[in-house]
Amino acid sequence: MTAKMTSNPGNSDGKVRVAYFDDQLLFREALASVLDESGAITVVRSHGHSARDARLLLDAPVSVILVSLDGQTNDPMVTLREMRHVVPELPLCALVAVDRLDKAREALLAGCKGAVSTAATLSMLIAALENLARGQAFVDPTLGGRLLARTPHRGSGVRDAKNGSETDLAANLREMGKNL
């Protein structure tokens, strides 16, 4: 039996309600505090990575899930996949180091609708969370450009000049780029 999610992205205070998952307690508490102080974001849940923590979101007023992928004790992809299973209607945003393109790519392919590098500004992260809450995908330009440049294309690993085919990830990144 699965409970019904009670997300409320259009809440009365106008803030985006975020659940944030990161095993690094110091960074999690610091970022949650800074996001709360921004005036645009409210962190309603903050936990380490654990598949069981996904169930904590079933009755929480969450509009976006932020999942940190770097420097974790537990595998953040397990958390991410469990979120996709338990609350598939909520958009996920991966927070990843700019040099960890493999992690960003894996997260996007696993269902994240957004990705922001730790090299981005706070305003970029807030913009990503706001866009995701409105149903728009978002990848920060630094991370997105590097992902596009390194995304292998179908066939020989380069763009096929005859049919112009590209991977689904490349097509998704181009679509996400329209929101920048």
C-alpha positions in Angstrom: 0.0 0.0 0.0 1.4 3.4 -1.0 0.3 6.6 0.7 -0.6 9.6 -1.5 1.9 12.4 -1.7 0.7 15.8 -0.4 3.1 18.1 -2.1 2.1 21.8 -2.2 4.4 23.7 -4.6 1.9 26.5 -4.7 1.9 27.1 -0.9 0.7 30.3 0.6 4.1 31.7 1.5 5.3 31.4 -2.1 8.5 29.5 -1.0 9.7 26.3 -2.7 9.7 23.5 -0.2 12.8 21.3 -0.5 13.8 17.9 0.9 17.6 17.7 1.0 19.6 14.5 1.2 23.4 14.6 2.0 25.5 12.4 4.3 27.8 15.2 5.1 26.1 16.7 8.1 28.1 19.9 8.3 27.5 20.8 4.6 23.8 19.7 4.8 23.1 21.9 7.8 25.0 24.8 6.3 23.3 24.7 2.9 19.9 24.1 4.5 20.5 27.2 6.7 21.6 29.4 3.7 18.7 28.2 1.6 16.2 29.0 4.4 17.7 32.5 4.8 17.4 33.2 1.1 13.7 33.8 1.5 12.8 31.8 -1.6 13.4 28.2 -0.3 12.2 26.4 2.8 14.1 23.1 3.6 11.3 21.0 5.1 13.3 17.8 5.4 17.0 17.2 5.7 18.5 13.7 6.0 21.5 11.6 5.2 21.3 9.0 2.4 19.2 6.0 3.2 16.6 4.3 1.1 14.2 4.3 4.1 14.3 8.1 4.2 12.3 8.3 1.0 9.2 7.2 2.9 9.6 10.2 5.2 8.4 12.3 2.2 5.1 10.7 1.8 3.2 13.1 4.0 5.6 16.1 3.8 4.8 19.3 1.8 7.7 18.9 -0.6 7.9 20.4 -4.1 11.5 19.5 -5.0 14.1 16.9 -3.8 17.8 17.9 -3.7 20.2 15.0 -3.6 24.0 15.6 -3.1 26.0 13.0 -5.0 29.6 13.7 -3.8 31.5 12.7 -0.8 28.8 10.4 0.6 29.0 7.6 3.1 26.1 5.7 1.5 25.4 5.4 -2.2 23.4 8.4 -3.2 22.1 6.7 -6.3 20.2 4.2 -4.0 18.5 7.2 -2.4 17.8 8.7 -5.8 16.3 5.6 -7.2 14.2 5.0 -4.1 12.9 8.6 -4.4 11.9 7.9 -8.0 10.0 4.8 -6.8 8.3 6.2 -3.7 7.5 9.8 -4.9 7.8 9.7 -8.7 5.8 12.9 -9.1 8.4 15.0 -7.4 11.3 16.5 -9.4 14.8 15.6 -8.3 17.8 17.9 -8.5 21.3 16.4 -8.3 24.0 18.5 -6.6 27.4 17.4 -8.0 31.0 18.6 -8.3 31.6 20.1 -11.7 34.4 17.6 -12.4 32.1 14.6 -11.7 30.3 14.5 -15.0 29.8 10.7 -14.7 27.7 11.2 -11.5 25.7 14.0 -13.1 25.0 11.9 -16.2 24.0 8.9 -14.1 21.6 11.0 -12.1 20.0 12.6 -15.2 19.6 9.2 -16.8 18.1 7.8 -13.5 15.3 10.5 -13.6 16.7 13.7 -12.1 15.1 16.7 -13.9 17.8 19.0 -12.7 21.5 19.2 -12.0 23.6 21.9 -10.4 27.3 21.8 -9.8 28.9 22.8 -6.5 30.8 25.4 -8.5 27.5 27.2 -9.2 26.3 30.3 -7.2 23.6 30.1 -4.6 21.4 32.1 -6.9 21.9 29.4 -9.6 20.8 26.7 -7.2 17.8 28.7 -6.1 16.8 29.3 -9.7 17.2 25.5 -10.4 14.9 24.6 -7.5 12.3 27.3 -8.5 12.3 26.0 -12.1 11.9 22.4 -11.0 9.0 23.4 -8.6 7.3 24.9 -11.7 7.8 21.7 -13.6 10.7 22.9 -15.8 13.9 20.9 -16.1 17.2 22.7 -15.3 20.9 22.1 -15.6 23.3 24.8 -14.7 25.2 26.1 -17.8 28.7 25.1 -16.6 27.6 21.6 -15.9 25.3 21.3 -18.9 27.8 22.6 -21.4 30.4 20.1 -20.2 27.9 17.3 -20.3 26.9 18.1 -23.9 30.5 18.3 -25.0 31.2 14.9 -23.5 28.0 13.1 -24.3 28.7 10.2 -26.7 26.4 10.1 -29.7 24.8 7.0 -31.0 26.7 4.9 -33.5 30.4 5.6 -33.7 30.6 7.9 -30.7 30.3 11.1 -32.7 27.3 12.9 -34.3 26.2 10.9 -37.3 26.3 13.4 -40.2 23.8 11.4 -42.3 21.0 11.3 -39.9 22.1 13.7 -37.2 21.1 11.3 -34.4 22.0 12.0 -30.8 21.6 10.3 -27.5 18.5 10.8 -25.3 20.7 12.5 -22.7 22.0 15.0 -25.3 18.4 15.8 -26.4 17.3 16.2 -22.8 20.2 18.5 -22.0 19.4 20.7 -25.1 15.8 20.9 -23.9 16.9 21.8 -20.3 19.1 24.5 -21.7 16.0 26.3 -23.0 15.2 27.2 -19.4 18.4 29.1 -18.8 
